Amino acid sequence: MGRGRAKAKQTKVARDLKYRTHETDLSALARELHGEADSSPDPVEDLDEWSDYTPRD
């Protein structure tokens, strides 16, 4: 029991996402598609201290 209210809410949210017009930040989309660098650091750089490590066999 209680599934009806949750399903109704999911249906409402799905309809809202499907039919409501959203303001799209086209400049942010263009930056993402063109691969321009962000000011945030890349999390892969934190792993570089282990890049020289190779286990012995």
CHARMM internal coordinates of N, CA and C (Angstrom, degrees):
IC EDIT
DIST 1 N 1 CA 1.4497
DIST 1 CA 1 C 1.5190
ANGL 1 N 1 CA 1 C 109.73
DIST 1 C 2 N 1.3291
ANGL 1 CA 1 C 2 N 116.00
DIHE 1 N 1 CA 1 C 2 N 159.13
DIST 2 N 2 CA 1.4451
ANGL 1 C 2 N 2 CA 120.25
DIHE 1 CA 1 C 2 N 2 CA 179.60
DIST 2 CA 2 C 1.5194
ANGL 2 N 2 CA 2 C 113.88
DIHE 1 C 2 N 2 CA 2 C 89.54
DIST 2 C 3 N 1.3075
ANGL 2 CA 2 C 3 N 117.80
DIHE 2 N 2 CA 2 C 3 N -2.75
DIST 3 N 3 CA 1.4642
ANGL 2 C 3 N 3 CA 121.66
DIHE 2 CA 2 C 3 N 3 CA -178.87
DIST 3 CA 3 C 1.5245
ANGL 3 N 3 CA 3 C 110.89
DIHE 2 C 3 N 3 CA 3 C -72.54
DIST 3 C 4 N 1.3123
ANGL 3 CA 3 C 4 N 117.49
DIHE 3 N 3 CA 3 C 4 N -28.39
DIST 4 N 4 CA 1.4633
ANGL 3 C 4 N 4 CA 121.08
DIHE 3 CA 3 C 4 N 4 CA -176.70
DIST 4 CA 4 C 1.5123
ANGL 4 N 4 CA 4 C 113.34
DIHE 3 C 4 N 4 CA 4 C -60.30
DIST 4 C 5 N 1.3199
ANGL 4 CA 4 C 5 N 117.39
DIHE 4 N 4 CA 4 C 5 N -43.08
DIST 5 N 5 CA 1.4560
ANGL 4 C 5 N 5 CA 120.63
DIHE 4 CA 4 C 5 N 5 CA -178.36
DIST 5 CA 5 C 1.5283
ANGL 5 N 5 CA 5 C 110.65
DIHE 4 C 5 N 5 CA 5 C -67.91
DIST 5 C 6 N 1.3363
ANGL 5 CA 5 C 6 N 117.22
DIHE 5 N 5 CA 5 C 6 N -41.31
DIST 6 N 6 CA 1.4651
ANGL 5 C 6 N 6 CA 121.25
DIHE 5 CA 5 C 6 N 6 CA 179.42
DIST 6 CA 6 C 1.5299
ANGL 6 N 6 CA 6 C 110.51
DIHE 5 C 6 N 6 CA 6 C -65.69
DIST 6 C 7 N 1.3278
ANGL 6 CA 6 C 7 N 116.36
DIHE 6 N 6 CA 6 C 7 N -41.48
DIST 7 N 7 CA 1.4665
ANGL 6 C 7 N 7 CA 120.10
DIHE 6 CA 6 C 7 N 7 CA 179.58
DIST 7 CA 7 C 1.5226
ANGL 7 N 7 CA 7 C 110.62
DIHE 6 C 7 N 7 CA 7 C -66.60
DIST 7 C 8 N 1.3195
ANGL 7 CA 7 C 8 N 117.54
DIHE 7 N 7 CA 7 C 8 N -38.38
DIST 8 N 8 CA 1.4593
ANGL 7 C 8 N 8 CA 121.22
DIHE 7 CA 7 C 8 N 8 CA 178.28
DIST 8 CA 8 C 1.5263
ANGL 8 N 8 CA 8 C 110.61
DIHE 7 C 8 N 8 CA 8 C -63.55
DIST 8 C 9 N 1.3119
ANGL 8 CA 8 C 9 N 116.60
DIHE 8 N 8 CA 8 C 9 N -40.19
DIST 9 N 9 CA 1.4662
ANGL 8 C 9 N 9 CA 120.53
DIHE 8 CA 8 C 9 N 9 CA 178.89
DIST 9 CA 9 C 1.5336
ANGL 9 N 9 CA 9 C 109.67
DIHE 8 C 9 N 9 CA 9 C -66.06
DIST 9 C 10 N 1.3363
ANGL 9 CA 9 C 10 N 118.24
DIHE 9 N 9 CA 9 C 10 N -43.55
DIST 10 N 10 CA 1.4613
ANGL 9 C 10 N 10 CA 121.36
DIHE 9 CA 9 C 10 N 10 CA 178.82
DIST 10 CA 10 C 1.5274
ANGL 10 N 10 CA 10 C 110.84
DIHE 9 C 10 N 10 CA 10 C -62.00
DIST 10 C 11 N 1.3188
ANGL 10 CA 10 C 11 N 116.28
DIHE 10 N 10 CA 10 C 11 N -40.15
DIST 11 N 11 CA 1.4643
ANGL 10 C 11 N 11 CA 120.80
DIHE 10 CA 10 C 11 N 11 CA 179.08
DIST 11 CA 11 C 1.5230
ANGL 11 N 11 CA 11 C 110.24
DIHE 10 C 11 N 11 CA 11 C -64.85
DIST 11 C 12 N 1.3265
ANGL 11 CA 11 C 12 N 116.67
DIHE 11 N 11 CA 11 C 12 N -41.66
DIST 12 N 12 CA 1.4616
ANGL 11 C 12 N 12 CA 121.23
DIHE 11 CA 11 C 12 N 12 CA 179.15
DIST 12 CA 12 C 1.5267
ANGL 12 N 12 CA 12 C 110.93
DIHE 11 C 12 N 12 CA 12 C -62.79
DIST 12 C 13 N 1.3282
ANGL 12 CA 12 C 13 N 116.64
DIHE 12 N 12 CA 12 C 13 N -45.10
DIST 13 N 13 CA 1.4580
ANGL 12 C 13 N 13 CA 121.12
DIHE 12 CA 12 C 13 N 13 CA 179.96
DIST 13 CA 13 C 1.5287
ANGL 13 N 13 CA 13 C 110.41
DIHE 12 C 13 N 13 CA 13 C -65.09
DIST 13 C 14 N 1.3295
ANGL 13 CA 13 C 14 N 117.06
DIHE 13 N 13 CA 13 C 14 N -41.50
DIST 14 N 14 CA 1.4613
ANGL 13 C 14 N 14 CA 120.92
DIHE 13 CA 13 C 14 N 14 CA 179.63
DIST 14 CA 14 C 1.5255
ANGL 14 N 14 CA 14 C 110.90
DIHE 13 C 14 N 14 CA 14 C -63.21
DIST 14 C 15 N 1.3096
ANGL 14 CA 14 C 15 N 117.44
DIHE 14 N 14 CA 14 C 15 N -42.86
DIST 15 N 15 CA 1.4679
ANGL 14 C 15 N 15 CA 120.68
DIHE 14 CA 14 C 15 N 15 CA 178.37
DIST 15 CA 15 C 1.5220
ANGL 15 N 15 CA 15 C 110.67
DIHE 14 C 15 N 15 CA 15 C -64.74
DIST 15 C 16 N 1.3226
ANGL 15 CA 15 C 16 N 116.01
DIHE 15 N 15 CA 15 C 16 N -41.20
DIST 16 N 16 CA 1.4631
ANGL 15 C 16 N 16 CA 120.75
DIHE 15 CA 15 C 16 N 16 CA 179.75
DIST 16 CA 16 C 1.5309
ANGL 16 N 16 CA 16 C 110.11
DIHE 15 C 16 N 16 CA 16 C -61.51
DIST 16 C 17 N 1.3155
ANGL 16 CA 16 C 17 N 117.53
DIHE 16 N 16 CA 16 C 17 N -43.63
DIST 17 N 17 CA 1.4553
ANGL 16 C 17 N 17 CA 120.74
DIHE 16 CA 16 C 17 N 17 CA 179.23
DIST 17 CA 17 C 1.5272
ANGL 17 N 17 CA 17 C 112.03
DIHE 16 C 17 N 17 CA 17 C -67.40
DIST 17 C 18 N 1.3017
ANGL 17 CA 17 C 18 N 116.52
DIHE 17 N 17 CA 17 C 18 N -34.39
DIST 18 N 18 CA 1.4640
ANGL 17 C 18 N 18 CA 120.72
DIHE 17 CA 17 C 18 N 18 CA -176.79
DIST 18 CA 18 C 1.5194
ANGL 18 N 18 CA 18 C 112.40
DIHE 17 C 18 N 18 CA 18 C -75.45
DIST 18 C 19 N 1.3207
ANGL 18 CA 18 C 19 N 117.96
DIHE 18 N 18 CA 18 C 19 N -42.30
DIST 19 N 19 CA 1.4548
ANGL 18 C 19 N 19 CA 120.86
DIHE 18 CA 18 C 19 N 19 CA -169.48
DIST 19 CA 19 C 1.5224
ANGL 19 N 19 CA 19 C 115.52
DIHE 18 C 19 N 19 CA 19 C -105.38
DIST 19 C 20 N 1.3091
ANGL 19 CA 19 C 20 N 118.80
DIHE 19 N 19 CA 19 C 20 N -20.04
DIST 20 N 20 CA 1.4648
ANGL 19 C 20 N 20 CA 120.17
DIHE 19 CA 19 C 20 N 20 CA -177.49
DIST 20 CA 20 C 1.5181
ANGL 20 N 20 CA 20 C 109.91
DIHE 19 C 20 N 20 CA 20 C -78.37
DIST 20 C 21 N 1.3120
ANGL 20 CA 20 C 21 N 116.64
DIHE 20 N 20 CA 20 C 21 N 139.90
DIST 21 N 21 CA 1.4573
ANGL 20 C 21 N 21 CA 119.90
DIHE 20 CA 20 C 21 N 21 CA 176.84
DIST 21 CA 21 C 1.5225
ANGL 21 N 21 CA 21 C 108.05
DIHE 20 C 21 N 21 CA 21 C -81.38
DIST 21 C 22 N 1.3184
ANGL 21 CA 21 C 22 N 115.27
DIHE 21 N 21 CA 21 C 22 N 132.31
DIST 22 N 22 CA 1.4591
ANGL 21 C 22 N 22 CA 121.15
DIHE 21 CA 21 C 22 N 22 CA -179.19
DIST 22 CA 22 C 1.5171
ANGL 22 N 22 CA 22 C 109.41
DIHE 21 C 22 N 22 CA 22 C -109.56
DIST 22 C 23 N 1.3144
ANGL 22 CA 22 C 23 N 115.50
DIHE 22 N 22 CA 22 C 23 N 145.59
DIST 23 N 23 CA 1.4539
ANGL 22 C 23 N 23 CA 120.36
DIHE 22 CA 22 C 23 N 23 CA 173.57
DIST 23 CA 23 C 1.5230
ANGL 23 N 23 CA 23 C 107.31
DIHE 22 C 23 N 23 CA 23 C -77.12
DIST 23 C 24 N 1.3187
ANGL 23 CA 23 C 24 N 117.17
DIHE 23 N 23 CA 23 C 24 N 121.82
DIST 24 N 24 CA 1.4519
ANGL 23 C 24 N 24 CA 121.98
DIHE 23 CA 23 C 24 N 24 CA -177.95
DIST 24 CA 24 C 1.5186
ANGL 24 N 24 CA 24 C 109.24
DIHE 23 C 24 N 24 CA 24 C -104.39
DIST 24 C 25 N 1.3326
ANGL 24 CA 24 C 25 N 115.68
DIHE 24 N 24 CA 24 C 25 N 130.95
DIST 25 N 25 CA 1.4570
ANGL 24 C 25 N 25 CA 121.13
DIHE 24 CA 24 C 25 N 25 CA 176.66
DIST 25 CA 25 C 1.5273
ANGL 25 N 25 CA 25 C 107.40
DIHE 24 C 25 N 25 CA 25 C -84.95
DIST 25 C 26 N 1.3210
ANGL 25 CA 25 C 26 N 115.76
DIHE 25 N 25 CA 25 C 26 N 91.57
DIST 26 N 26 CA 1.4575
ANGL 25 C 26 N 26 CA 120.47
DIHE 25 CA 25 C 26 N 26 CA -174.43
DIST 26 CA 26 C 1.5237
ANGL 26 N 26 CA 26 C 112.22
DIHE 25 C 26 N 26 CA 26 C -68.03
DIST 26 C 27 N 1.3185
ANGL 26 CA 26 C 27 N 117.56
DIHE 26 N 26 CA 26 C 27 N -30.73
DIST 27 N 27 CA 1.4673
ANGL 26 C 27 N 27 CA 118.73
DIHE 26 CA 26 C 27 N 27 CA 179.32
DIST 27 CA 27 C 1.5268
ANGL 27 N 27 CA 27 C 110.45
DIHE 26 C 27 N 27 CA 27 C -68.96
DIST 27 C 28 N 1.3312
ANGL 27 CA 27 C 28 N 117.99
DIHE 27 N 27 CA 27 C 28 N -38.02
DIST 28 N 28 CA 1.4640
ANGL 27 C 28 N 28 CA 120.49
DIHE 27 CA 27 C 28 N 28 CA 176.81
DIST 28 CA 28 C 1.5210
ANGL 28 N 28 CA 28 C 110.58
DIHE 27 C 28 N 28 CA 28 C -67.39
DIST 28 C 29 N 1.3220
ANGL 28 CA 28 C 29 N 117.03
DIHE 28 N 28 CA 28 C 29 N -37.99
DIST 29 N 29 CA 1.4607
ANGL 28 C 29 N 29 CA 121.03
DIHE 28 CA 28 C 29 N 29 CA 177.41
DIST 29 CA 29 C 1.5291
ANGL 29 N 29 CA 29 C 110.83
DIHE 28 C 29 N 29 CA 29 C -64.29
DIST 29 C 30 N 1.3235
ANGL 29 CA 29 C 30 N 116.67
DIHE 29 N 29 CA 29 C 30 N -42.65
DIST 30 N 30 CA 1.4678
ANGL 29 C 30 N 30 CA 120.55
DIHE 29 CA 29 C 30 N 30 CA 178.98
DIST 30 CA 30 C 1.5247
ANGL 30 N 30 CA 30 C 110.59
DIHE 29 C 30 N 30 CA 30 C -63.49
DIST 30 C 31 N 1.3514
ANGL 30 CA 30 C 31 N 117.35
DIHE 30 N 30 CA 30 C 31 N -41.70
DIST 31 N 31 CA 1.4668
ANGL 30 C 31 N 31 CA 120.44
DIHE 30 CA 30 C 31 N 31 CA 178.09
DIST 31 CA 31 C 1.5146
ANGL 31 N 31 CA 31 C 110.69
DIHE 30 C 31 N 31 CA 31 C -61.24
DIST 31 C 32 N 1.3236
ANGL 31 CA 31 C 32 N 116.52
DIHE 31 N 31 CA 31 C 32 N -42.25
DIST 32 N 32 CA 1.4617
ANGL 31 C 32 N 32 CA 120.29
DIHE 31 CA 31 C 32 N 32 CA -179.47
DIST 32 CA 32 C 1.5267
ANGL 32 N 32 CA 32 C 111.38
DIHE 31 C 32 N 32 CA 32 C -66.45
DIST 32 C 33 N 1.3265
ANGL 32 CA 32 C 33 N 117.21
DIHE 32 N 32 CA 32 C 33 N -41.63
DIST 33 N 33 CA 1.4560
ANGL 32 C 33 N 33 CA 120.67
DIHE 32 CA 32 C 33 N 33 CA -178.40
DIST 33 CA 33 C 1.5240
ANGL 33 N 33 CA 33 C 112.53
DIHE 32 C 33 N 33 CA 33 C -70.92
DIST 33 C 34 N 1.3286
ANGL 33 CA 33 C 34 N 116.88
DIHE 33 N 33 CA 33 C 34 N -33.21
DIST 34 N 34 CA 1.4626
ANGL 33 C 34 N 34 CA 120.38
DIHE 33 CA 33 C 34 N 34 CA -179.59
DIST 34 CA 34 C 1.5130
ANGL 34 N 34 CA 34 C 112.15
DIHE 33 C 34 N 34 CA 34 C -84.56
DIST 34 C 35 N 1.3192
ANGL 34 CA 34 C 35 N 117.50
DIHE 34 N 34 CA 34 C 35 N -8.22
DIST 35 N 35 CA 1.4571
ANGL 34 C 35 N 35 CA 121.10
DIHE 34 CA 34 C 35 N 35 CA 176.32
DIST 35 CA 35 C 1.5066
ANGL 35 N 35 CA 35 C 114.11
DIHE 34 C 35 N 35 CA 35 C 75.05
DIST 35 C 36 N 1.3114
ANGL 35 CA 35 C 36 N 117.82
DIHE 35 N 35 CA 35 C 36 N 27.57
DIST 36 N 36 CA 1.4599
ANGL 35 C 36 N 36 CA 119.33
DIHE 35 CA 35 C 36 N 36 CA 177.31
DIST 36 CA 36 C 1.5143
ANGL 36 N 36 CA 36 C 109.40
DIHE 35 C 36 N 36 CA 36 C -68.78
DIST 36 C 37 N 1.3021
ANGL 36 CA 36 C 37 N 116.09
DIHE 36 N 36 CA 36 C 37 N 145.03
DIST 37 N 37 CA 1.4687
ANGL 36 C 37 N 37 CA 121.81
DIHE 36 CA 36 C 37 N 37 CA -175.62
DIST 37 CA 37 C 1.5265
ANGL 37 N 37 CA 37 C 110.94
DIHE 36 C 37 N 37 CA 37 C -71.29
DIST 37 C 38 N 1.3153
ANGL 37 CA 37 C 38 N 114.97
DIHE 37 N 37 CA 37 C 38 N 141.31
DIST 38 N 38 CA 1.4614
ANGL 37 C 38 N 38 CA 121.76
DIHE 37 CA 37 C 38 N 38 CA 173.29
DIST 38 CA 38 C 1.5176
ANGL 38 N 38 CA 38 C 108.85
DIHE 37 C 38 N 38 CA 38 C -90.15
DIST 38 C 39 N 1.3110
ANGL 38 CA 38 C 39 N 115.67
DIHE 38 N 38 CA 38 C 39 N 166.74
DIST 39 N 39 CA 1.4624
ANGL 38 C 39 N 39 CA 119.71
DIHE 38 CA 38 C 39 N 39 CA 176.42
DIST 39 CA 39 C 1.5296
ANGL 39 N 39 CA 39 C 111.27
DIHE 38 C 39 N 39 CA 39 C -81.11
DIST 39 C 40 N 1.3296
ANGL 39 CA 39 C 40 N 117.65
DIHE 39 N 39 CA 39 C 40 N -11.39
DIST 40 N 40 CA 1.4582
ANGL 39 C 40 N 40 CA 120.37
DIHE 39 CA 39 C 40 N 40 CA -179.99
DIST 40 CA 40 C 1.5269
ANGL 40 N 40 CA 40 C 109.80
DIHE 39 C 40 N 40 CA 40 C -78.31
DIST 40 C 41 N 1.3329
ANGL 40 CA 40 C 41 N 117.88
DIHE 40 N 40 CA 40 C 41 N 142.37
DIST 41 N 41 CA 1.4606
ANGL 40 C 41 N 41 CA 120.11
DIHE 40 CA 40 C 41 N 41 CA -179.32
DIST 41 CA 41 C 1.5201
ANGL 41 N 41 CA 41 C 111.74
DIHE 40 C 41 N 41 CA 41 C -70.64
DIST 41 C 42 N 1.3094
ANGL 41 CA 41 C 42 N 116.45
DIHE 41 N 41 CA 41 C 42 N 152.55
DIST 42 N 42 CA 1.4514
ANGL 41 C 42 N 42 CA 122.60
DIHE 41 CA 41 C 42 N 42 CA 179.40
DIST 42 CA 42 C 1.5177
ANGL 42 N 42 CA 42 C 109.25
DIHE 41 C 42 N 42 CA 42 C -80.64
DIST 42 C 43 N 1.3468
ANGL 42 CA 42 C 43 N 120.09
DIHE 42 N 42 CA 42 C 43 N 126.24
DIST 43 N 43 CA 1.4592
ANGL 42 C 43 N 43 CA 120.91
DIHE 42 CA 42 C 43 N 43 CA -177.52
DIST 43 CA 43 C 1.5281
ANGL 43 N 43 CA 43 C 113.13
DIHE 42 C 43 N 43 CA 43 C -65.09
DIST 43 C 44 N 1.3278
ANGL 43 CA 43 C 44 N 118.58
DIHE 43 N 43 CA 43 C 44 N -19.29
DIST 44 N 44 CA 1.4608
ANGL 43 C 44 N 44 CA 121.12
DIHE 43 CA 43 C 44 N 44 CA 179.74
DIST 44 CA 44 C 1.5249
ANGL 44 N 44 CA 44 C 110.38
DIHE 43 C 44 N 44 CA 44 C -69.27
DIST 44 C 45 N 1.3343
ANGL 44 CA 44 C 45 N 117.55
DIHE 44 N 44 CA 44 C 45 N -27.38
DIST 45 N 45 CA 1.4517
ANGL 44 C 45 N 45 CA 121.19
DIHE 44 CA 44 C 45 N 45 CA -179.79
DIST 45 CA 45 C 1.5227
ANGL 45 N 45 CA 45 C 112.03
DIHE 44 C 45 N 45 CA 45 C -61.26
DIST 45 C 46 N 1.3173
ANGL 45 CA 45 C 46 N 118.07
DIHE 45 N 45 CA 45 C 46 N -27.36
DIST 46 N 46 CA 1.4602
ANGL 45 C 46 N 46 CA 121.50
DIHE 45 CA 45 C 46 N 46 CA 179.65
DIST 46 CA 46 C 1.5213
ANGL 46 N 46 CA 46 C 111.71
DIHE 45 C 46 N 46 CA 46 C -68.04
DIST 46 C 47 N 1.3221
ANGL 46 CA 46 C 47 N 118.27
DIHE 46 N 46 CA 46 C 47 N -22.69
DIST 47 N 47 CA 1.4575
ANGL 46 C 47 N 47 CA 122.11
DIHE 46 CA 46 C 47 N 47 CA -178.21
DIST 47 CA 47 C 1.5287
ANGL 47 N 47 CA 47 C 112.16
DIHE 46 C 47 N 47 CA 47 C -86.53
DIST 47 C 48 N 1.3330
ANGL 47 CA 47 C 48 N 117.89
DIHE 47 N 47 CA 47 C 48 N -5.64
DIST 48 N 48 CA 1.4495
ANGL 47 C 48 N 48 CA 120.93
DIHE 47 CA 47 C 48 N 48 CA -175.21
DIST 48 CA 48 C 1.5279
ANGL 48 N 48 CA 48 C 113.55
DIHE 47 C 48 N 48 CA 48 C -63.31
DIST 48 C 49 N 1.3236
ANGL 48 CA 48 C 49 N 118.99
DIHE 48 N 48 CA 48 C 49 N -25.26
DIST 49 N 49 CA 1.4582
ANGL 48 C 49 N 49 CA 119.91
DIHE 48 CA 48 C 49 N 49 CA -179.56
DIST 49 CA 49 C 1.5255
ANGL 49 N 49 CA 49 C 111.48
DIHE 48 C 49 N 49 CA 49 C -64.91
DIST 49 C 50 N 1.3438
ANGL 49 CA 49 C 50 N 117.38
DIHE 49 N 49 CA 49 C 50 N -20.64
DIST 50 N 50 CA 1.4613
ANGL 49 C 50 N 50 CA 121.45
DIHE 49 CA 49 C 50 N 50 CA 179.91
DIST 50 CA 50 C 1.5299
ANGL 50 N 50 CA 50 C 112.14
DIHE 49 C 50 N 50 CA 50 C -100.31
DIST 50 C 51 N 1.3286
ANGL 50 CA 50 C 51 N 117.59
DIHE 50 N 50 CA 50 C 51 N 1.25
DIST 51 N 51 CA 1.4569
ANGL 50 C 51 N 51 CA 119.28
DIHE 50 CA 50 C 51 N 51 CA -174.57
DIST 51 CA 51 C 1.5316
ANGL 51 N 51 CA 51 C 112.51
DIHE 50 C 51 N 51 CA 51 C -67.27
DIST 51 C 52 N 1.3339
ANGL 51 CA 51 C 52 N 118.29
DIHE 51 N 51 CA 51 C 52 N -25.33
DIST 52 N 52 CA 1.4661
ANGL 51 C 52 N 52 CA 121.05
DIHE 51 CA 51 C 52 N 52 CA 179.63
DIST 52 CA 52 C 1.5112
ANGL 52 N 52 CA 52 C 112.37
DIHE 51 C 52 N 52 CA 52 C -86.74
DIST 52 C 53 N 1.3078
ANGL 52 CA 52 C 53 N 118.18
DIHE 52 N 52 CA 52 C 53 N -8.04
DIST 53 N 53 CA 1.4502
ANGL 52 C 53 N 53 CA 121.94
DIHE 52 CA 52 C 53 N 53 CA -176.72
DIST 53 CA 53 C 1.5349
ANGL 53 N 53 CA 53 C 111.04
DIHE 52 C 53 N 53 CA 53 C -78.29
DIST 53 C 54 N 1.3103
ANGL 53 CA 53 C 54 N 116.88
DIHE 53 N 53 CA 53 C 54 N 125.30
DIST 54 N 54 CA 1.4581
ANGL 53 C 54 N 54 CA 120.94
DIHE 53 CA 53 C 54 N 54 CA 173.71
DIST 54 CA 54 C 1.5211
ANGL 54 N 54 CA 54 C 107.64
DIHE 53 C 54 N 54 CA 54 C -130.67
DIST 54 C 55 N 1.3094
ANGL 54 CA 54 C 55 N 118.11
DIHE 54 N 54 CA 54 C 55 N 125.00
DIST 55 N 55 CA 1.4671
ANGL 54 C 55 N 55 CA 119.92
DIHE 54 CA 54 C 55 N 55 CA -179.08
DIST 55 CA 55 C 1.5267
ANGL 55 N 55 CA 55 C 111.37
DIHE 54 C 55 N 55 CA 55 C -68.47
DIST 55 C 56 N 1.3107
ANGL 55 CA 55 C 56 N 115.44
DIHE 55 N 55 CA 55 C 56 N 147.91
DIST 56 N 56 CA 1.4627
ANGL 55 C 56 N 56 CA 120.26
DIHE 55 CA 55 C 56 N 56 CA 178.48
DIST 56 CA 56 C 1.5228
ANGL 56 N 56 CA 56 C 109.39
DIHE 55 C 56 N 56 CA 56 C -83.73
DIST 56 C 57 N 1.3011
ANGL 56 CA 56 C 57 N 116.41
DIHE 56 N 56 CA 56 C 57 N 144.08
DIST 57 N 57 CA 1.4606
ANGL 56 C 57 N 57 CA 121.21
DIHE 56 CA 56 C 57 N 57 CA -179.37
DIST 57 CA 57 C 1.5054
ANGL 57 N 57 CA 57 C 111.24
DIHE 56 C 57 N 57 CA 57 C -90.01
END
COOR INIT
IC SEED 1 N 1 CA 1 C
IC BUILD
